[in-house]
Amino acid sequence: AERICAKSASLPILTNILLTAEKNKLEISATDLEVGVKYSILAKNEKEGSLAVAPKALSQFVGLIPEPQVLLLVKEDQLEIQSREFKADFKGLNPEEFPIIPSLKGGEESVEVETASLCQGLASVAGFTGQTQARPEISGVLFSFQKKILKLASTDSFRLAEKTLHLKKETGAEKSFILPQKAARELVSILGDRSGRTAIFFSPSQAIFDYSSEGQPQEPAIRLVSRLIEGEYPPYQDVIPAKHTTTALVNREELLNHIRAASLFSGRMSDVRVTVNPAQKQVELGAKSADIGENTSRIQGAVAGAKVSAAFNWRFLGEGISQMKSKDIELLFSGEEGPALLRPSQKEDEGFLYVVMPIKA
């Protein structure tokens, strides 16, 4: 929860977390007014109550306590923590000043997804969102629900990533929303190592991700709430090449190494030239720097179609390929001026594709 806290001088309450003892649970909440998180863990409460406290020293102190259980007491505006060997008092703030984290009102549309698949999908696309205020609609990850499919997409106008997830239940009518990049990254960080399923509730202005461990009461229930980005996401499907004139199937790790080698010689544009030569069944990578020198390397592969040569930003190429897990990947070209489509080999289909625009001279 500490990561969600805002660094706000004007609203110091946002630098705190809220501890709430309620029924048989302890809730730990934090928000920066755009993203909010709430953890619910089992507790034996003698009295209900709440207090806002600064999280850094608190988490460090609790981390040093060797016993499996601690006692929390609120005395006026102080939080006292006791264990068999340790005792400490932490200054608190009035819990009534803490912002209300939105809860479910009922009637929101919802979809249930496998938590591990959702986090893996978000991790593969969240790094490619745009960072410009001029186009806020591309500064987040698009969630697009289509019957029994969830497509996650992101773009910064120079490259595009899409991950397709399969759902157990049909969602009905097609629907979509844009989740801010920070919320997407926090979901991956919070839920990435957990099993089970996550329910996604969404309205026109916000999305709620509700995780509960299946049959593991000792694990916390987790809710992440995020505002949504307003606006229409661009029709990114139009950018994905429908036809291609040249194909190459090469080893993923080998290609990454050749890209890294060429990057050492790339120029001001971070450009690396990729030449696909069907006659020689190989992909050639080269770069030239006026200050350092030049480099050329070749990879053998299954190559077909017309010869093509285009320059790409080496970081864009490498970052997209790094999100794939397959042994081999496909490079699909539709000429030297058009975008290149990269995806795992069809035998190892991961539901992931990556489109990158060439650098035009």
C-alpha positions in Angstrom: 0.0 0.0 0.0 2.9 2.3 0.7 3.7 2.6 -3.1 0.2 4.0 -3.8 0.6 6.9 -1.3 0.9 10.3 -3.0 3.9 12.5 -2.3 1.7 15.6 -1.6 2.7 18.6 0.4 -0.7 20.2 0.0 -2.6 17.1 1.2 -0.4 15.4 3.8 -3.1 12.9 4.6 -2.4 11.3 1.2 1.1 10.3 2.3 -0.5 8.1 4.9 -2.2 4.7 4.9 -5.5 4.1 6.7 -5.7 1.1 9.1 -9.3 0.0 9.9 -10.4 -2.7 12.3 -13.8 -4.0 11.3 -15.6 -7.2 12.2 -13.0 -10.0 11.8 -10.5 -8.2 9.6 -8.0 -5.4 9.4 -8.1 -3.2 6.3 -5.0 -1.4 5.0 -5.9 1.3 2.5 -3.9 3.9 0.4 -4.8 6.3 -2.4 -3.3 9.1 -4.5 -6.9 10.1 -5.6 -6.4 8.4 -9.0 -5.5 4.9 -7.8 -6.6 3.3 -4.5 -5.8 0.0 -3.0 -7.3 -1.9 0.0 -6.0 -5.0 1.6 -8.2 -7.0 3.9 -6.6 -9.5 6.3 -8.0 -11.7 9.0 -7.8 -10.2 12.5 -9.3 -10.8 16.0 -10.7 -7.4 16.9 -11.9 -6.4 20.4 -13.1 -3.0 19.2 -13.7 -1.4 15.8 -11.8 1.7 14.8 -9.4 3.4 12.4 -6.3 5.6 12.2 -4.2 7.1 9.5 -0.4 6.6 9.9 2.7 7.2 7.9 3.7 3.8 6.3 7.5 3.8 5.9 8.7 3.5 9.5 5.7 1.3 10.3 6.4 -1.3 7.6 10.1 -1.3 8.5 9.4 -1.8 12.2 6.9 -4.6 11.6 9.3 -6.3 9.2 11.8 -6.6 12.1 9.3 -8.4 14.5 10.0 -12.2 14.5 6.7 -13.3 16.1 3.9 -14.3 13.8 1.3 -12.0 15.4 1.2 -8.5 16.7 -1.2 -6.4 18.8 -2.4 -3.0 17.5 -3.9 -0.5 19.9 -5.2 3.0 19.2 -4.7 5.5 22.0 -6.0 8.9 21.1 -4.1 9.8 17.9 -1.3 7.2 18.4 -0.9 3.7 17.1 0.8 1.3 19.6 2.2 -2.0 18.3 3.1 -4.7 20.7 4.8 -8.1 20.4 6.5 -10.3 22.9 9.8 -8.5 22.5 9.0 -5.2 20.8 6.8 -2.2 21.5 6.5 1.1 19.6 4.2 4.1 19.3 3.5 5.8 16.0 1.9 9.2 15.6 -1.4 9.1 13.7 -3.8 11.5 11.9 -7.5 11.8 12.1 -9.0 9.0 9.9 -12.0 11.2 9.0 -9.6 13.3 6.8 -8.6 10.2 4.8 -10.3 10.3 1.3 -13.0 7.7 0.7 -11.9 5.0 -1.7 -14.8 4.3 -4.1 -16.6 1.0 -3.5 -19.0 -1.1 -5.5 -22.4 0.5 -5.9 -24.0 -2.4 -7.5 -25.0 -2.7 -11.1 -21.5 -2.3 -12.5 -20.6 -4.5 -15.4 -18.1 -7.2 -14.5 -15.8 -9.9 -16.0 -13.8 -12.6 -14.2 -10.3 -13.4 -15.4 -7.5 -15.7 -14.3 -5.2 -13.5 -12.2 -1.9 -14.9 -13.5 -2.9 -14.5 -17.1 -4.2 -10.9 -16.5 -0.9 -9.9 -14.9 1.3 -11.5 -17.5 -0.7 -9.8 -20.2 -0.5 -6.4 -18.6 3.2 -6.8 -18.0 3.7 -7.5 -21.7 2.0 -4.3 -23.0 2.1 -1.7 -20.2 5.6 -0.4 -21.2 4.4 0.8 -24.6 1.9 3.4 -23.6 2.3 7.0 -24.8 3.7 9.7 -22.5 2.2 12.8 -24.1 -0.4 15.0 -22.5 -1.5 16.0 -26.0 -3.0 12.5 -26.5 -4.1 11.3 -23.1 -6.2 8.4 -24.6 -3.0 6.5 -25.5 -1.3 7.1 -22.1 -3.1 3.9 -20.7 -3.8 0.3 -21.6 -6.9 -0.5 -23.6 -9.1 -3.3 -22.2 -11.4 -4.6 -25.0 -13.9 -7.3 -24.2 -15.2 -9.3 -27.1 -17.4 -12.3 -26.2 -14.9 -14.8 -24.7 -11.8 -12.7 -25.4 -10.1 -9.9 -23.6 -7.6 -7.9 -25.7 -5.0 -5.7 -24.0 -3.4 -3.1 -26.2 -1.0 -0.1 -25.9 0.7 2.2 -28.3 2.9 5.4 -28.3 2.3 6.0 -32.1 5.8 4.5 -32.9 5.0 0.9 -31.8 2.0 -1.1 -30.8 1.6 -4.2 -28.5 -1.5 -6.4 -28.2 -2.1 -9.4 -26.0 -5.1 -11.7 -26.3 -6.5 -13.5 -23.3 -9.2 -16.1 -23.4 -12.1 -15.9 -20.9 -14.1 -18.8 -19.5 -17.4 -17.0 -19.8 -18.8 -14.9 -22.6 -19.0 -11.2 -21.8 -22.0 -10.4 -23.9 -21.9 -7.1 -25.7 -18.5 -5.7 -26.7 -17.2 -3.1 -24.2 -13.9 -1.4 -23.5 -12.1 1.1 -21.2 -8.7 2.7 -20.9 -6.7 2.0 -17.7 -3.9 4.4 -16.7 -0.4 3.0 -16.9 0.3 3.4 -13.2 -2.8 1.3 -12.3 -1.7 -1.4 -14.8 1.8 -1.5 -13.3 0.5 -1.6 -9.8 -1.8 -4.5 -10.6 1.1 -6.5 -11.9 3.2 -5.6 -8.9 0.4 -6.5 -6.4 -1.1 -9.6 -8.0 1.6 -10.9 -10.3 2.7 -13.7 -7.9 -0.8 -14.8 -6.9 -3.0 -17.5 -8.2 -6.8 -17.5 -8.3 -9.2 -15.2 -10.2 -9.8 -11.5 -10.3 -13.2 -9.9 -10.9 -13.1 -6.7 -12.9 -16.0 -4.2 -12.3 -16.2 -1.1 -14.4 -18.4 2.0 -15.0 -17.8 4.9 -17.3 -15.4 6.6 -14.8 -13.7 3.9 -12.8 -12.6 0.2 -12.7 -12.4 -2.0 -9.7 -10.2 -5.1 -9.6 -11.3 -7.5 -6.9 -9.0 -10.3 -6.0 -9.8 -13.0 -3.4 -7.7 -16.1 -2.8 -9.6 -19.3 -3.5 -9.7 -21.5 -0.3 -6.8 -19.7 1.3 -8.2 -17.5 4.2 -4.8 -16.6 5.4 -4.2 -14.7 2.2 -5.4 -11.1 1.9 -8.4 -10.0 -0.2 -7.2 -7.2 -2.4 -9.1 -4.4 -4.2 -7.6 -1.9 -6.5 -9.6 1.0 -7.7 -8.6 3.3 -10.6 -10.1 6.2 -12.4 -10.3 5.6 -16.2 -8.9 7.7 -19.0 -11.6 9.5 -20.9 -11.8 9.6 -24.7 -11.8 7.2 -27.6 -8.9 4.9 -28.1 -7.6 5.1 -31.7 -8.6 2.2 -34.0 -5.2 0.5 -33.6 -6.3 -2.6 -35.6 -5.8 -0.5 -38.7 -2.1 -0.3 -38.0 -1.6 -4.1 -37.8 -0.5 -5.2 -41.3 -3.2 -7.6 -42.8 -0.9 -8.7 -45.6 2.9 -9.2 -45.9 5.4 -9.7 -48.7 8.3 -11.0 -46.7 8.5 -13.4 -43.7 11.4 -14.6 -41.6 11.4 -17.2 -38.7 14.5 -16.8 -36.5 15.7 -17.7 -33.0 14.4 -15.1 -30.5 17.5 -15.0 -28.2 19.9 -15.0 -31.2 18.1 -12.1 -32.7 18.2 -10.1 -29.4 21.9 -10.6 -29.2 22.4 -9.4 -32.7 20.3 -6.3 -32.0 22.4 -5.5 -28.9 25.6 -5.9 -30.9 24.3 -3.6 -33.6 23.1 -1.0 -31.0 26.7 -0.4 -30.0 27.3 1.2 -33.5 23.9 2.9 -34.0 23.8 6.6 -34.9 21.9 9.6 -33.5 18.5 8.0 -34.4 19.4 4.8 -32.5 18.8 3.2 -35.9 19.7 -0.4 -36.9 19.1 -1.6 -40.5 17.4 -4.9 -40.9 17.7 -6.6 -44.3 15.8 -9.8 -45.0 17.4 -11.8 -47.9 15.3 -14.8 -49.0 17.9 -15.9 -51.6 20.5 -16.5 -48.8 17.9 -17.5 -46.2 19.2 -15.0 -43.7 18.4 -11.8 -41.8 21.2 -9.2 -41.7 21.5 -6.5 -39.1 23.8 -3.5 -39.5 24.6 -0.1 -37.9 27.0 2.7 -38.7 28.3 5.4 -36.4 30.5 8.3 -37.6 32.2 8.3 -34.2 32.6 4.5 -33.5 32.6 2.5 -36.8 30.2 0.0 -38.3 28.8 -3.5 -37.6 27.2 -6.2 -39.7 25.9 -9.6 -38.5 23.7 -12.3 -40.0 21.2 -14.8 -38.7 20.1 -17.9 -40.6 16.4 -18.6 -40.6 13.3 -19.7 -42.6 13.0 -16.7 -45.0 10.5 -16.3 -47.8 9.1 -13.6 -50.1 10.7 -10.5 -51.5 14.0 -9.0 -50.3 13.4 -6.0 -48.0 15.6 -3.6 -46.0 14.4 -1.1 -43.4 15.8 0.9 -40.5 14.3 0.6 -37.0 15.0 2.1 -33.6 17.0 -0.7 -31.9 15.4 -0.1 -28.5 11.9 -0.4 -29.9 12.8 -3.7 -31.6 14.5 -5.2 -28.6 11.8 -4.2 -26.1 9.1 -5.8 -28.1 11.0 -9.0 -28.7 11.9 -9.2 -25.0 8.2 -9.5 -24.1 7.9 -12.8 -26.0 8.7 -16.1 -24.4 8.9 -18.4 -27.4 12.0 -20.0 -28.8 11.4 -18.6 -32.3 9.7 -15.5 -33.5 8.3 -14.4 -36.9 9.2 -11.1 -38.6 6.6 -10.0 -41.1 7.2 -7.1 -43.6 4.9 -5.4 -46.0 7.5 -3.4 -47.9 10.3 -1.1 -46.8 7.9 1.8 -45.9 5.3 -0.1 -43.9 5.3 -1.2 -40.3 6.9 -4.6 -39.3 4.9 -7.2 -37.4 6.7 -9.3 -34.9 5.1 -12.2 -33.1 5.9 -15.6 -31.5 6.1 -18.5 -33.9 2.7 -20.0 -34.7 3.7 -23.2 -33.0 4.3 -21.3 -29.8 1.5 -18.8 -30.1 1.2 -16.6 -27.0 -1.6 -14.4 -28.2 1.0 -11.5 -28.4 1.9 -9.3 -31.3 4.1 -6.3 -31.7 4.1 -3.7 -34.5 7.0 -1.2 -35.0 7.3 1.6 -37.5 10.5 2.0 -39.5 12.7 5.1 -39.4 12.3 6.9 -42.6 15.3 8.7 -44.1 
